[in-house]
Amino acid sequence: MIYLLLILCALIIFYGRSIAETLKSYRYRKRLSALIPGDEGIPIFGNLFELGRSSESSPRHFLERAKAARDEWNGEMIKIWVMHDTVFLPFTGPMLQSIIESNEEINKGVDYDIFEPWLGRGLLLASGDKWRARRKLLTPTFHFTMLLGYIDTMNRHTKVLMGILENQCGKEFDIYPYMKRCTLDVICDTAMGKDLDSLHHPEQPYVKSISKLMTLGMNASMLPHLWNSFGRWVTGWQKEHDINVQTAHDFTKGVISERMELLERGEVDANKKAFLDMLIAEKDRSNLSMDDIREEVEIFMFAGHDTTSAALGWTLWCLSHHQDMQERAFQEVREIFGDDVDRDCTKDDLTRMPYLDRCIKESLRLFPPVPFVIRHLEEELQTGPYLLPRGSSLVIAPYMVHRNERIYPRPEVYDPDRFLPENSTGRHPYDYIPFSAGPRNCIGQKFAQYQLKIIVSSLLRTFRFRSEREFNSVSLLSEVVLKAGEGINVVIEAR
């Protein structure tokens, strides 16, 4: 009996101290955030049940909350409470400026930790000095001269894509899976020097494993019963996750070993260096382990294909619903290439597509591939008139900012001419952030922009796109990237 009493006393002391610390932190954050519009929801749970924990409800819900806050309080930021966590959602560029430009507040929120067993703590998930060191190491990889070397690879896989799409002419189909496999092939080739050819072989274990890992990761983030290790174990989530992580790691490790052998034998074309080759070259100079190399390659694969494929899908969705704009983009491309549908795009060609560039920008405004990014505040942060408390979360939400009607009149309308110089005057630099901004912006954004213009311009030379669906009828899924619930369903016709 005495032992039970001792155990009970120990538990009371342990949890009592934890509860006291939580209450102290809660009172501190409540005091500092008192002037920021929002409500506390219900005791203990806060606004948790208002969020509708599903990937489909999140984008629309947050946009509605932002509009309501703006209309009710005439503010530029709202707050919500999720359990004991305070979450701030700014929805104008000026309110985002301090967090975006901060060299200290660079840490991602805990929601990203679920991807660590797969991706490690490389550039995407690292914080502090490790992130700074990796960013410095990897930035030269995306130098202008390096990007030029990737253009041939992008052109080659685009031709494979067009050959496969010819079989879909005249019927409605979901084009997104094709965009996803094409960008995966490009990124695998440029990152690892490996021709995955998922366009012809979509059932490969590696292709299926990374797709499954993204789905599992989002489920663990959105579904409360998966927020703890017991729930993930008892539902079978953990077993399925571990199997797919092992599949992905085995593939990547095998490619790294194979590539190292080729480099040692001098059998790699010096003019066609892959991202992996540069990491291997830095192995000794920068004290990189094999796991360090693997995690950066995994991150490059993860971040480099899903976001670009989403951007491609949404751009084609927008153009298929706006025939006049599609025709104008086609005529611009035709002035460059004439009737030659086979000539590769060059860097000079890409600079001669200003209207297509605006079409892509407007697609990224309406449908930013990464709709929300969460930062965890390590210290207090002054944002406009507000002092945000340390220990809280701040959401950088391109989806909300880009659909703010005070920044973009008639925000639901697709209008590429918003990005004409005369129509952009007075817009804050952070009112448009499809690739984020500041120190932690997307390191591969130029790579993505090249790929987007090469693929879209090539497709327009060969096909005409239309859709039989309503433009704004599509349901939005906020998963790792912003997706269409029913797919990107279009009809293509040969020109």
C-alpha positions in Angstrom: 0.0 0.0 0.0 2.8 2.4 0.9 4.4 1.8 -2.5 1.1 2.7 -4.3 0.9 5.9 -2.2 4.5 6.8 -3.1 3.8 6.2 -6.8 0.6 8.3 -6.6 2.5 11.2 -4.9 5.2 11.1 -7.5 2.6 11.2 -10.3 0.9 14.2 -8.6 4.2 16.0 -8.3 5.3 15.3 -11.8 2.0 16.1 -13.6 1.2 18.9 -11.2 4.4 20.7 -12.1 3.7 20.1 -15.8 0.1 21.4 -15.5 1.4 24.4 -13.6 3.9 25.2 -16.3 1.2 24.8 -19.0 -1.1 27.2 -17.2 1.6 29.7 -16.6 2.5 29.6 -20.3 -1.2 29.9 -21.3 -1.7 33.0 -19.1 1.4 34.6 -20.6 0.3 34.0 -24.2 -3.3 35.0 -23.4 -2.1 38.3 -22.0 0.2 39.2 -24.9 -2.3 38.2 -27.5 -5.3 40.0 -25.9 -5.5 42.7 -28.6 -5.4 40.3 -31.6 -8.8 39.4 -33.1 -10.0 35.9 -32.3 -11.7 33.9 -29.7 -10.6 31.2 -27.3 -13.2 28.6 -28.3 -14.1 26.1 -25.6 -12.1 25.3 -22.5 -9.1 22.9 -23.0 -9.8 22.3 -26.7 -10.0 25.9 -27.9 -11.0 26.2 -31.6 -9.9 22.6 -32.4 -13.4 21.3 -33.3 -14.1 24.4 -35.5 -11.2 23.5 -37.8 -12.9 20.4 -39.2 -9.8 18.2 -39.1 -9.7 17.2 -42.7 -7.5 18.3 -45.6 -10.6 19.5 -47.5 -11.9 21.8 -44.9 -8.7 23.6 -44.0 -8.2 26.0 -47.0 -11.8 27.2 -47.2 -12.2 27.3 -43.4 -9.1 29.5 -42.8 -10.1 31.8 -45.6 -13.6 32.2 -44.1 -12.1 32.9 -40.7 -9.7 35.5 -42.2 -12.6 37.3 -44.0 -14.7 37.2 -40.9 -11.9 38.7 -38.7 -11.2 41.4 -41.3 -14.9 42.4 -41.6 -15.6 42.2 -37.9 -12.4 43.7 -36.5 -10.9 45.4 -39.5 -7.7 43.6 -38.7 -4.8 42.0 -40.6 -4.3 39.0 -38.3 -6.4 36.6 -36.4 -5.6 34.1 -33.6 -7.0 30.7 -32.8 -6.4 28.3 -30.0 -5.7 24.6 -30.6 -5.6 22.9 -27.3 -3.2 25.1 -25.3 -1.3 26.3 -28.4 -1.8 29.9 -29.7 -1.8 30.1 -33.5 -1.6 33.4 -35.3 -2.7 33.8 -38.9 -1.5 37.1 -40.6 -3.1 37.7 -44.0 -1.2 40.7 -45.4 2.3 41.2 -46.5 3.2 43.9 -43.9 2.0 41.7 -41.1 4.2 38.8 -42.4 7.3 40.9 -42.9 8.9 40.5 -39.5 8.5 36.7 -39.5 9.6 36.3 -43.1 12.7 38.5 -42.7 13.7 37.1 -39.4 17.1 35.3 -39.3 16.2 33.8 -35.9 12.6 32.7 -36.2 13.2 30.0 -38.8 12.0 26.9 -37.0 9.2 24.9 -38.5 6.2 23.8 -36.4 6.0 20.4 -34.8 3.6 19.2 -37.5 6.6 18.6 -39.7 8.2 16.2 -37.2 6.2 13.3 -38.5 8.3 13.4 -41.7 11.6 13.2 -39.9 12.0 9.3 -40.0 11.8 9.6 -43.8 13.5 12.9 -44.5 15.8 13.3 -41.6 16.9 16.7 -40.3 18.2 18.1 -43.6 17.5 21.5 -45.1 13.7 21.2 -45.0 13.4 20.3 -41.3 16.6 21.5 -39.8 16.8 24.5 -37.5 19.4 26.9 -36.1 23.0 26.5 -37.0 22.5 23.2 -38.9 19.9 24.8 -41.2 22.3 27.8 -41.8 25.2 25.5 -42.6 23.1 23.3 -45.0 21.6 26.4 -46.7 25.1 27.8 -47.3 26.3 24.4 -48.6 23.4 23.8 -51.0 22.8 27.3 -52.4 25.5 27.0 -55.1 23.7 23.9 -56.4 21.0 26.2 -57.8 23.3 28.8 -59.3 22.4 30.0 -62.8 25.1 27.9 -64.5 23.9 24.8 -62.7 20.3 25.4 -63.7 21.3 25.7 -67.4 22.6 22.1 -67.2 19.2 20.9 -66.1 17.3 22.3 -69.0 18.2 19.4 -71.4 16.9 16.9 -68.8 13.6 18.9 -68.4 13.1 18.9 -72.2 13.8 15.2 -72.5 11.2 14.1 -70.0 8.7 16.6 -71.3 8.9 14.9 -74.7 8.1 11.6 -73.0 5.1 13.2 -71.3 3.7 14.5 -74.5 4.1 11.1 -76.2 2.0 9.5 -73.4 -0.6 12.3 -73.4 -1.3 11.7 -77.1 -3.2 8.6 -76.1 -5.6 10.6 -74.0 -6.7 13.0 -76.8 -10.5 13.5 -77.0 -11.5 12.2 -73.6 -11.8 13.7 -70.1 -9.1 12.5 -67.7 -7.2 13.5 -64.6 -4.0 15.1 -65.8 -2.4 15.5 -62.4 -0.9 12.0 -62.0 0.9 12.5 -65.3 2.3 15.8 -64.1 3.4 14.2 -60.9 5.2 11.4 -62.6 6.9 13.7 -65.1 8.2 16.0 -62.4 9.3 13.0 -60.4 11.3 11.7 -63.4 12.9 15.1 -63.8 13.8 15.5 -60.2 15.1 11.9 -59.9 17.3 12.5 -63.0 18.6 15.9 -61.9 19.0 14.9 -58.2 20.5 11.5 -58.5 21.4 11.0 -62.2 18.8 8.1 -62.3 16.3 7.6 -65.0 13.3 6.4 -63.0 10.9 6.5 -66.0 7.8 6.5 -63.7 5.8 7.9 -66.7 6.0 4.4 -68.2 6.3 2.5 -65.0 4.1 4.1 -62.3 3.9 0.9 -60.2 7.6 1.0 -59.1 8.0 0.4 -55.3 9.8 3.7 -54.8 7.2 5.7 -56.7 4.4 4.1 -54.6 6.3 4.5 -51.3 6.9 8.2 -51.5 3.3 8.8 -52.5 2.1 6.7 -49.6 4.5 8.4 -47.1 3.0 11.8 -48.0 -0.5 10.5 -47.4 0.5 8.9 -44.1 2.2 12.1 -43.0 -0.8 14.2 -43.6 -3.2 11.7 -41.9 -1.0 11.8 -38.8 -1.1 15.6 -38.9 -4.9 16.0 -39.4 -6.4 13.0 -37.4 -6.3 13.4 -33.6 -6.2 9.6 -33.0 -2.8 9.6 -34.8 -1.3 12.4 -32.7 0.4 9.9 -30.3 2.5 6.9 -30.8 0.0 4.5 -29.3 -2.7 5.6 -31.8 -0.3 5.2 -34.7 0.7 1.7 -33.5 -2.7 0.3 -32.7 -4.2 1.5 -36.1 -1.4 -0.1 -38.1 -0.2 3.4 -39.2 3.3 2.9 -37.8 3.9 -0.5 -39.5 2.8 0.8 -42.9 4.9 3.9 -42.4 8.0 2.0 -41.4 7.7 -0.3 -44.4 7.5 2.6 -46.8 10.3 4.5 -45.2 12.5 1.5 -45.6 11.6 1.1 -49.2 12.4 4.8 -49.9 15.7 4.6 -48.0 16.8 1.4 -49.7 16.2 2.9 -53.1 18.1 6.1 -52.3 21.0 4.4 -50.6 21.3 2.1 -53.6 21.4 5.0 -56.0 24.0 6.9 -53.9 26.3 3.8 -53.8 25.9 3.2 -57.5 26.6 6.9 -58.3 29.7 6.9 -56.1 31.1 4.0 -58.0 30.5 5.6 -61.3 32.2 8.8 -60.1 35.2 6.9 -58.9 35.5 5.2 -62.3 35.2 8.5 -64.1 32.1 7.4 -65.9 29.9 10.4 -65.2 29.6 13.2 -67.9 31.2 16.3 -66.4 28.6 18.4 -68.3 25.7 16.5 -66.7 26.4 16.8 -63.0 23.5 15.7 -60.7 22.7 17.3 -57.4 24.0 14.1 -55.7 27.4 14.5 -57.5 27.9 17.8 -55.8 27.0 16.4 -52.4 29.4 13.6 -52.8 32.1 16.0 -53.8 31.5 18.0 -50.6 31.4 14.8 -48.5 34.9 15.2 -47.0 35.2 19.0 -47.2 32.0 19.6 -45.3 32.1 16.5 -43.1 28.9 15.0 -44.6 28.0 11.4 -43.6 26.2 9.1 -45.9 23.0 9.7 -44.0 23.5 13.5 -44.4 23.8 13.0 -48.2 20.8 10.7 -48.2 18.5 13.0 -46.3 19.3 16.0 -48.6 18.6 13.8 -51.6 15.3 12.6 -50.1 14.3 16.2 -49.3 15.2 17.4 -52.9 13.0 14.5 -54.3 10.1 15.3 -51.9 10.1 19.0 -52.2 11.0 19.2 -55.8 8.4 17.1 -57.5 5.1 17.4 -55.6 5.0 21.2 -55.5 5.9 21.6 -59.2 3.4 19.0 -60.3 0.7 20.8 -58.3 1.6 24.1 -59.9 1.5 22.4 -63.4 -1.9 20.9 -62.7 -3.4 24.1 -61.5 -2.0 26.1 -64.4 -3.5 23.7 -66.9 -6.8 23.8 -65.0 -6.8 27.6 -65.2 -5.9 27.8 -68.9 -8.5 25.1 -69.8 -11.2 27.3 -68.4 -10.0 30.5 -70.0 -9.7 29.8 -73.7 -8.9 33.4 -74.7 -6.0 33.4 -72.3 -4.8 30.0 -73.4 -4.9 31.2 -77.0 -2.9 34.3 -76.2 -0.3 32.2 -74.4 -0.2 29.8 -77.4 0.3 32.6 -79.9 3.2 33.9 -77.8 4.8 30.5 -77.8 4.1 30.1 -81.5 6.0 33.3 -82.3 9.1 31.7 -80.7 8.8 28.2 -82.1 6.6 28.6 -85.2 5.0 25.2 -86.1 8.0 23.2 -84.8 6.6 21.1 -81.9 9.9 19.2 -81.4 12.5 21.9 -80.8 13.8 22.0 -77.3 13.2 25.1 -75.1 16.3 27.1 -74.4 17.1 29.6 -71.7 16.7 32.4 -74.2 13.2 31.1 -75.2 12.1 31.2 -71.6 12.8 34.9 -71.4 10.5 35.6 -74.3 7.3 34.3 -72.7 6.1 37.2 -70.5 2.4 36.4 -70.9 2.8 32.8 -70.1 4.9 33.9 -67.1 1.9 36.0 -65.9 -0.4 33.1 -66.5 1.7 30.8 -64.3 2.0 33.5 -61.6 -1.7 34.0 -61.5 -2.2 30.2 -61.2 0.2 30.2 -58.3 -1.7 33.1 -56.7 -5.0 31.3 -56.8 -3.6 27.9 -56.0 -0.3 28.2 -54.2 1.3 24.7 -54.1 2.1 25.0 -50.4 -1.0 26.8 -48.9 0.3 27.0 -45.3 3.7 26.9 -43.6 3.9 26.8 -39.8 6.7 28.5 -37.8 7.3 28.0 -34.1 8.3 31.2 -32.3 11.3 30.7 -30.1 11.2 34.3 -28.8 8.7 37.2 -28.6 8.2 38.8 -32.1 7.0 42.3 -32.9 4.6 42.1 -35.8 3.0 45.5 -36.7 1.4 46.8 -33.5 1.4 43.3 -31.9 3.9 41.6 -29.7 3.5 37.9 -30.3 4.4 35.6 -27.4 7.2 33.1 -27.5 6.2 29.4 -27.7 3.3 30.2 -30.0 2.8 29.2 -33.6 2.5 31.5 -36.7 1.1 30.4 -40.0 2.5 31.8 -43.2 -0.5 31.2 -45.5 0.0 32.2 -49.1 -3.6 30.8 -49.8 -5.0 33.4 -47.4 -2.8 36.3 -48.5 -3.4 35.7 -52.2 -7.1 35.7 -51.8 -7.4 38.8 -49.7 -9.7 41.1 -51.7 -8.1 44.2 -50.3 -4.9 43.2 -52.1 -6.4 41.5 -55.1 -9.8 42.8 -56.2 -12.2 40.0 -57.2 -9.7 37.5 -55.9 -11.6 34.4 -57.2 -11.2 35.6 -60.8 -8.3 34.3 -62.9 -6.6 37.4 -64.4 -2.9 37.1 -65.5 -2.8 40.9 -66.1 -2.7 41.5 -62.3 1.0 41.0 -62.8 1.6 43.7 -65.4 4.0 46.2 -63.9 1.3 49.0 -63.8 -1.1 46.7 -62.0 1.5 45.6 -59.4 2.3 49.1 -58.2 1.8 49.6 -54.5 1.6 45.8 -53.8 3.8 44.8 -50.8 6.6 42.4 -51.7 5.1 39.8 -49.4 1.6 40.0 -50.7 2.7 37.4 -53.3 4.6 34.5 -51.7 4.1 31.2 -53.7 7.6 30.2 -52.9 7.7 31.8 -49.4 10.3 34.5 -49.0 13.1 35.7 -46.8 16.0 33.5 -45.5 13.8 30.4 -45.5 12.4 30.8 -49.0 12.3 27.9 -51.5 15.9 27.3 -52.5 14.7 25.6 -55.7 12.2 28.2 -57.0 14.2 29.1 -60.1 14.5 25.3 -60.9 10.7 25.1 -60.6 10.0 28.2 -62.7 12.2 26.8 -65.5 10.4 23.5 -65.4 7.0 25.1 -65.3 7.6 27.2 -68.4 9.3 24.4 -70.3 6.5 21.9 -69.7 3.5 24.3 -70.2 4.9 25.9 -73.3 5.7 22.5 -74.8 2.2 21.2 -74.0 0.6 24.3 -75.6 2.5 23.8 -78.8 1.0 20.3 -79.1 -2.4 20.3 -77.4 -5.4 22.5 -76.8 -6.9 22.2 -73.3 -10.5 22.5 -72.2 -12.6 21.5 -69.2 -16.2 20.4 -68.8 -16.3 21.3 -65.1 -17.0 24.6 -63.4 -13.8 26.6 -62.6 -14.6 27.2 -59.0 -16.4 24.0 -58.3 -13.3 22.1 -57.5 -12.8 21.0 -53.9 -9.4 21.9 -52.4 -7.4 19.4 -50.4 -4.7 21.0 -48.2 -2.3 18.0 -47.9 1.4 18.4 -48.3 0.5 20.5 -51.3 -2.8 22.0 -52.5 -4.6 19.4 -54.5 -8.0 19.1 -56.3 -10.3 16.6 -54.5 -11.7 15.3 -57.8 -8.5 15.6 -59.7 -7.5 18.1 -62.5 -10.0 16.8 -65.1 -9.4 18.2 -68.5 -9.9 17.3 -72.2 -7.0 17.6 -74.6 -7.1 17.9 -78.4 -4.2 17.8 -80.8 -3.5 21.1 -82.5 
